[in-house]
Amino acid sequence: MTAKRIALGIFMLCMISGCGIQPWVKPYERQNIADSIMSFSRDPVSDSYLSHVHDAREGAKGADGGAGGGCGCN
C-alpha cells in the first residue's frame, strides 16, 4: 500500500511541476511558426473574398454569422 502512495505522490509532483514551465516560444516569435502549410486553404485571400460574397448573398439568413441584409452593403 505504501509503494502505491509513494508512486502516486511522485506522479502528482511530476504533474504539478508541469504547471511552472515557461513557454519556449515568445509572443513576438509566434509568426515564425505560423507556417502557410498549417493553413486549411491553399489561397486564403481567395477564400476570404468568397466568404465575404457568401455573407453578402446569404446575409438575410445569417449563413456564417455575418450581419446585414442580402444586398451586399455593409
A tleap script that builds the chain and sets N, CA, C and O, in Angstrom:
source leaprc.protein.ff14SB
mol = sequence {
  NMET THR ALA LYS ARG ILE ALA LEU GLY ILE
  PHE MET LEU CYS MET ILE SER GLY CYS GLY
  ILE GLN PRO TRP VAL LYS PRO TYR GLU ARG
  GLN ASN ILE ALA ASP SER ILE MET SER PHE
  SER ARG ASP PRO VAL SER ASP SER TYR LEU
  SER HIE VAL HIE ASP ALA ARG GLU GLY ALA
  LYS GLY ALA ASP GLY GLY ALA GLY GLY GLY
  CYS GLY CYS CASN
}
set mol.1.N position { 0.824 -1.198 0.000 }
set mol.1.CA position { 0.000 0.000 0.000 }
set mol.1.C position { 0.862 1.252 0.000 }
set mol.1.O position { 0.524 2.236 -0.659 }
set mol.2.N position { 1.962 1.229 0.725 }
set mol.2.CA position { 2.812 2.418 0.787 }
set mol.2.C position { 3.527 2.652 -0.538 }
set mol.2.O position { 3.793 3.799 -0.899 }
set mol.3.N position { 3.841 1.589 -1.266 }
set mol.3.CA position { 4.507 1.761 -2.559 }
set mol.3.C position { 3.569 2.470 -3.543 }
set mol.3.O position { 4.009 3.281 -4.358 }
set mol.4.N position { 2.281 2.156 -3.454 }
set mol.4.CA position { 1.309 2.816 -4.322 }
set mol.4.C position { 1.195 4.292 -3.973 }
set mol.4.O position { 1.082 5.140 -4.859 }
set mol.5.N position { 1.225 4.595 -2.684 }
set mol.5.CA position { 1.141 6.001 -2.249 }
set mol.5.C position { 2.378 6.781 -2.672 }
set mol.5.O position { 2.273 7.934 -3.089 }
set mol.6.N position { 3.541 6.163 -2.567 }
set mol.6.CA position { 4.770 6.836 -2.991 }
set mol.6.C position { 4.736 7.087 -4.497 }
set mol.6.O position { 5.085 8.172 -4.962 }
set mol.7.N position { 4.313 6.076 -5.251 }
set mol.7.CA position { 4.224 6.228 -6.701 }
set mol.7.C position { 3.205 7.308 -7.071 }
set mol.7.O position { 3.444 8.106 -7.978 }
set mol.8.N position { 2.079 7.331 -6.373 }
set mol.8.CA position { 1.071 8.352 -6.627 }
set mol.8.C position { 1.598 9.736 -6.266 }
set mol.8.O position { 1.343 10.704 -6.983 }
set mol.9.N position { 2.328 9.835 -5.165 }
set mol.9.CA position { 2.909 11.114 -4.770 }
set mol.9.C position { 3.923 11.617 -5.785 }
set mol.9.O position { 3.937 12.805 -6.110 }
set mol.10.N position { 4.767 10.730 -6.288 }
set mol.10.CA position { 5.743 11.127 -7.302 }
set mol.10.C position { 5.033 11.561 -8.575 }
set mol.10.O position { 5.411 12.549 -9.203 }
set mol.11.N position { 3.996 10.810 -8.950 }
set mol.11.CA position { 3.229 11.161 -10.140 }
set mol.11.C position { 2.584 12.537 -9.989 }
set mol.11.O position { 2.622 13.343 -10.919 }
set mol.12.N position { 1.998 12.808 -8.838 }
set mol.12.CA position { 1.349 14.102 -8.605 }
set mol.12.C position { 2.362 15.237 -8.619 }
set mol.12.O position { 2.080 16.312 -9.147 }
set mol.13.N position { 3.547 15.008 -8.040 }
set mol.13.CA position { 4.585 16.039 -8.073 }
set mol.13.C position { 5.029 16.335 -9.505 }
set mol.13.O position { 5.270 17.488 -9.862 }
set mol.14.N position { 5.134 15.296 -10.312 }
set mol.14.CA position { 5.502 15.498 -11.719 }
set mol.14.C position { 4.428 16.286 -12.457 }
set mol.14.O position { 4.735 17.155 -13.274 }
set mol.15.N position { 3.179 15.981 -12.169 }
set mol.15.CA position { 2.086 16.686 -12.845 }
set mol.15.C position { 2.018 18.140 -12.403 }
set mol.15.O position { 1.793 19.023 -13.231 }
set mol.16.N position { 2.205 18.402 -11.135 }
set mol.16.CA position { 2.157 19.778 -10.621 }
set mol.16.C position { 3.350 20.587 -11.116 }
set mol.16.O position { 3.222 21.783 -11.379 }
set mol.17.N position { 4.505 19.945 -11.245 }
set mol.17.CA position { 5.692 20.677 -11.682 }
set mol.17.C position { 5.566 21.119 -13.136 }
set mol.17.O position { 6.263 22.046 -13.549 }
set mol.18.N position { 4.701 20.485 -13.922 }
set mol.18.CA position { 4.491 20.892 -15.308 }
set mol.18.C position { 3.789 22.232 -15.423 }
set mol.18.O position { 3.847 22.861 -16.479 }
set mol.19.N position { 3.130 22.685 -14.371 }
set mol.19.CA position { 2.435 23.968 -14.411 }
set mol.19.C position { 3.392 25.145 -14.357 }
set mol.19.O position { 3.014 26.253 -14.737 }
set mol.20.N position { 4.597 24.944 -13.904 }
set mol.20.CA position { 5.550 26.041 -13.773 }
set mol.20.C position { 6.449 26.229 -14.975 }
set mol.20.O position { 7.354 27.062 -14.939 }
set mol.21.N position { 6.223 25.470 -16.046 }
set mol.21.CA position { 7.084 25.568 -17.222 }
set mol.21.C position { 6.734 26.824 -18.010 }
set mol.21.O position { 5.567 27.080 -18.304 }
set mol.22.N position { 7.744 27.593 -18.342 }
set mol.22.CA position { 7.565 28.788 -19.161 }
set mol.22.C position { 7.497 28.381 -20.630 }
set mol.22.O position { 8.167 27.429 -21.028 }
set mol.23.N position { 6.707 29.075 -21.442 }
set mol.23.CA position { 6.649 28.730 -22.867 }
set mol.23.C position { 7.980 29.036 -23.546 }
set mol.23.O position { 8.635 30.033 -23.241 }
set mol.24.N position { 8.360 28.171 -24.460 }
set mol.24.CA position { 9.622 28.352 -25.163 }
set mol.24.C position { 9.509 29.397 -26.255 }
set mol.24.O position { 10.495 30.048 -26.602 }
set mol.25.N position { 8.315 29.562 -26.796 }
set mol.25.CA position { 8.119 30.497 -27.894 }
set mol.25.C position { 7.575 31.804 -27.325 }
set mol.25.O position { 6.532 31.825 -26.671 }
set mol.26.N position { 8.285 32.870 -27.579 }
set mol.26.CA position { 7.851 34.190 -27.129 }
set mol.26.C position { 6.703 34.667 -28.014 }
set mol.26.O position { 6.594 34.229 -29.160 }
set mol.27.N position { 5.841 35.559 -27.509 }
set mol.27.CA position { 4.713 36.026 -28.329 }
set mol.27.C position { 5.144 36.672 -29.640 }
set mol.27.O position { 4.449 36.534 -30.647 }
set mol.28.N position { 6.265 37.367 -29.650 }
set mol.28.CA position { 6.707 38.010 -30.885 }
set mol.28.C position { 7.408 37.041 -31.840 }
set mol.28.O position { 7.731 37.415 -32.967 }
set mol.29.N position { 7.646 35.805 -31.404 }
set mol.29.CA position { 8.258 34.807 -32.269 }
set mol.29.C position { 7.239 33.840 -32.881 }
set mol.29.O position { 7.606 32.963 -33.663 }
set mol.30.N position { 5.992 33.998 -32.532 }
set mol.30.CA position { 4.982 33.039 -32.993 }
set mol.30.C position { 4.711 33.151 -34.481 }
set mol.30.O position { 4.205 32.208 -35.089 }
set mol.31.N position { 5.040 34.289 -35.077 }
set mol.31.CA position { 4.849 34.416 -36.515 }
set mol.31.C position { 5.789 33.494 -37.277 }
set mol.31.O position { 5.511 33.131 -38.420 }
set mol.32.N position { 6.889 33.116 -36.658 }
set mol.32.CA position { 7.845 32.241 -37.325 }
set mol.32.C position { 7.347 30.806 -37.405 }
set mol.32.O position { 7.735 30.071 -38.313 }
set mol.33.N position { 6.498 30.396 -36.474 }
set mol.33.CA position { 5.999 29.024 -36.513 }
set mol.33.C position { 4.635 28.939 -37.190 }
set mol.33.O position { 4.101 27.845 -37.373 }
set mol.34.N position { 4.070 30.079 -37.560 }
set mol.34.CA position { 2.793 30.086 -38.267 }
set mol.34.C position { 3.072 29.893 -39.757 }
set mol.34.O position { 3.016 30.840 -40.542 }
set mol.35.N position { 3.365 28.674 -40.122 }
set mol.35.CA position { 3.729 28.361 -41.496 }
set mol.35.C position { 2.475 28.262 -42.357 }
set mol.35.O position { 1.405 27.903 -41.866 }
set mol.36.N position { 2.609 28.578 -43.630 }
set mol.36.CA position { 1.462 28.530 -44.527 }
set mol.36.C position { 0.975 27.105 -44.753 }
set mol.36.O position { -0.172 26.897 -45.147 }
set mol.37.N position { 1.830 26.131 -44.511 }
set mol.37.CA position { 1.417 24.744 -44.692 }
set mol.37.C position { 0.409 24.318 -43.620 }
set mol.37.O position { -0.280 23.311 -43.781 }
set mol.38.N position { 0.324 25.081 -42.529 }
set mol.38.CA position { -0.622 24.773 -41.464 }
set mol.38.C position { -2.029 25.289 -41.780 }
set mol.38.O position { -2.965 25.016 -41.029 }
set mol.39.N position { -2.188 26.023 -42.870 }
set mol.39.CA position { -3.471 26.612 -43.231 }
set mol.39.C position { -4.391 25.559 -43.834 }
set mol.39.O position { -3.935 24.611 -44.474 }
set mol.40.N position { -5.690 25.737 -43.622 }
set mol.40.CA position { -6.666 24.815 -44.185 }
set mol.40.C position { -6.845 25.034 -45.680 }
set mol.40.O position { -7.181 24.101 -46.410 }
set mol.41.N position { -6.623 26.258 -46.137 }
set mol.41.CA position { -6.865 26.563 -47.544 }
set mol.41.C position { -5.552 26.852 -48.257 }
set mol.41.O position { -4.563 27.253 -47.643 }
set mol.42.N position { -5.568 26.641 -49.550 }
set mol.42.CA position { -4.364 26.920 -50.340 }
set mol.42.C position { -4.257 28.395 -50.670 }
set mol.42.O position { -3.148 28.907 -50.824 }
set mol.43.N position { -5.382 29.097 -50.783 }
set mol.43.CA position { -5.378 30.509 -51.148 }
set mol.43.C position { -6.264 31.280 -50.169 }
set mol.43.O position { -7.463 31.422 -50.407 }
set mol.44.N position { -5.693 31.777 -49.076 }
set mol.44.CA position { -6.527 32.433 -48.061 }
set mol.44.C position { -7.161 33.731 -48.535 }
set mol.44.O position { -8.233 34.096 -48.052 }
set mol.45.N position { -6.521 34.448 -49.480 }
set mol.45.CA position { -7.100 35.696 -49.981 }
set mol.45.C position { -8.381 35.391 -50.761 }
set mol.45.O position { -9.399 36.059 -50.584 }
set mol.46.N position { -8.318 34.381 -51.618 }
set mol.46.CA position { -9.497 33.985 -52.387 }
set mol.46.C position { -10.604 33.476 -51.462 }
set mol.46.O position { -11.776 33.793 -51.666 }
set mol.47.N position { -10.241 32.703 -50.465 }
set mol.47.CA position { -11.249 32.190 -49.534 }
set mol.47.C position { -11.904 33.308 -48.732 }
set mol.47.O position { -13.097 33.250 -48.436 }
set mol.48.N position { -11.121 34.325 -48.381 }
set mol.48.CA position { -11.676 35.469 -47.663 }
set mol.48.C position { -12.685 36.207 -48.529 }
set mol.48.O position { -13.747 36.606 -48.052 }
set mol.49.N position { -12.350 36.389 -49.807 }
set mol.49.CA position { -13.265 37.060 -50.731 }
set mol.49.C position { -14.538 36.244 -50.927 }
set mol.49.O position { -15.642 36.789 -50.890 }
set mol.50.N position { -14.384 34.947 -51.134 }
set mol.50.CA position { -15.557 34.102 -51.335 }
set mol.50.C position { -16.433 34.050 -50.087 }
set mol.50.O position { -17.657 33.972 -50.193 }
set mol.51.N position { -15.826 34.092 -48.925 }
set mol.51.CA position { -16.600 34.134 -47.683 }
set mol.51.C position { -17.389 35.441 -47.583 }
set mol.51.O position { -18.533 35.451 -47.128 }
set mol.52.N position { -16.762 36.550 -48.016 }
set mol.52.CA position { -17.450 37.838 -47.996 }
set mol.52.C position { -18.640 37.826 -48.958 }
set mol.52.O position { -19.721 38.310 -48.621 }
set mol.53.N position { -18.436 37.272 -50.154 }
set mol.53.CA position { -19.522 37.181 -51.132 }
set mol.53.C position { -20.646 36.300 -50.587 }
set mol.53.O position { -21.825 36.622 -50.735 }
set mol.54.N position { -20.273 35.197 -49.963 }
set mol.54.CA position { -21.280 34.296 -49.391 }
set mol.54.C position { -22.066 35.002 -48.290 }
set mol.54.O position { -23.283 34.841 -48.197 }
set mol.55.N position { -21.375 35.788 -47.450 }
set mol.55.CA position { -22.068 36.536 -46.398 }
set mol.55.C position { -23.016 37.568 -46.995 }
set mol.55.O position { -24.110 37.787 -46.475 }
set mol.56.N position { -22.594 38.203 -48.090 }
set mol.56.CA position { -23.443 39.218 -48.717 }
set mol.56.C position { -24.691 38.579 -49.319 }
set mol.56.O position { -25.779 39.149 -49.234 }
set mol.57.N position { -24.546 37.416 -49.918 }
set mol.57.CA position { -25.688 36.751 -50.541 }
set mol.57.C position { -26.624 36.130 -49.511 }
set mol.57.O position { -27.844 36.191 -49.657 }
set mol.58.N position { -26.060 35.546 -48.494 }
set mol.58.CA position { -26.851 34.818 -47.513 }
set mol.58.C position { -27.011 35.581 -46.203 }
set mol.58.O position { -27.351 34.991 -45.178 }
set mol.59.N position { -26.769 36.882 -46.233 }
set mol.59.CA position { -26.811 37.688 -45.011 }
set mol.59.C position { -28.167 37.703 -44.343 }
set mol.59.O position { -28.262 37.819 -43.121 }
set mol.60.N position { -29.210 37.587 -45.130 }
set mol.60.CA position { -30.547 37.615 -44.544 }
set mol.60.C position { -30.796 36.381 -43.680 }
set mol.60.O position { -31.564 36.432 -42.720 }
set mol.61.N position { -30.140 35.272 -44.027 }
set mol.61.CA position { -30.319 34.044 -43.264 }
set mol.61.C position { -29.275 33.901 -42.154 }
set mol.61.O position { -29.451 33.082 -41.252 }
set mol.62.N position { -28.196 34.678 -42.203 }
set mol.62.CA position { -27.139 34.551 -41.203 }
set mol.62.C position { -26.296 33.313 -41.421 }
set mol.62.O position { -26.122 32.511 -40.504 }
set mol.63.N position { -25.771 33.148 -42.623 }
set mol.63.CA position { -25.063 31.929 -43.005 }
set mol.63.C position { -23.819 31.687 -42.160 }
set mol.63.O position { -23.680 30.629 -41.545 }
set mol.64.N position { -22.933 32.644 -42.128 }
set mol.64.CA position { -21.680 32.480 -41.378 }
set mol.64.C position { -21.626 33.349 -40.139 }
set mol.64.O position { -20.546 33.572 -39.590 }
set mol.65.N position { -22.744 33.835 -39.696 }
set mol.65.CA position { -22.756 34.691 -38.521 }
set mol.65.C position { -22.609 36.158 -38.851 }
set mol.65.O position { -22.582 36.996 -37.950 }
set mol.66.N position { -22.513 36.485 -40.141 }
set mol.66.CA position { -22.379 37.884 -40.540 }
set mol.66.C position { -23.711 38.604 -40.424 }
set mol.66.O position { -24.774 37.995 -40.546 }
set mol.67.N position { -23.641 39.911 -40.185 }
set mol.67.CA position { -24.859 40.696 -40.050 }
set mol.67.C position { -25.121 41.451 -41.339 }
set mol.67.O position { -24.216 41.646 -42.150 }
set mol.68.N position { -26.332 41.864 -41.519 }
set mol.68.CA position { -26.687 42.680 -42.679 }
set mol.68.C position { -27.703 41.972 -43.552 }
set mol.68.O position { -28.068 40.818 -43.325 }
set mol.69.N position { -28.140 42.703 -44.550 }
set mol.69.CA position { -29.126 42.147 -45.461 }
set mol.69.C position { -28.451 41.434 -46.613 }
set mol.69.O position { -27.237 41.236 -46.606 }
set mol.70.N position { -29.230 41.054 -47.589 }
set mol.70.CA position { -28.713 40.351 -48.739 }
set mol.70.C position { -28.234 41.252 -49.855 }
set mol.70.O position { -27.853 40.760 -50.917 }
set mol.71.N position { -28.241 42.570 -49.645 }
set mol.71.CA position { -27.907 43.496 -50.725 }
set mol.71.C position { -26.407 43.634 -50.927 }
set mol.71.O position { -25.992 44.089 -51.992 }
set mol.72.N position { -25.583 43.271 -49.977 }
set mol.72.CA position { -24.135 43.370 -50.112 }
set mol.72.C position { -23.565 44.628 -49.491 }
set mol.72.O position { -22.344 44.782 -49.444 }
set mol.73.N position { -24.391 45.521 -49.019 }
set mol.73.CA position { -23.865 46.735 -48.383 }
set mol.73.C position { -23.504 46.437 -46.933 }
set mol.73.O position { -24.101 45.571 -46.295 }
set mol.74.N position { -22.539 47.155 -46.437 }
set mol.74.CA position { -22.086 46.906 -45.068 }
set mol.74.C position { -22.761 47.838 -44.135 }
set mol.74.O position { -22.516 47.791 -42.930 }
savepdb mol mol.pdb
quit
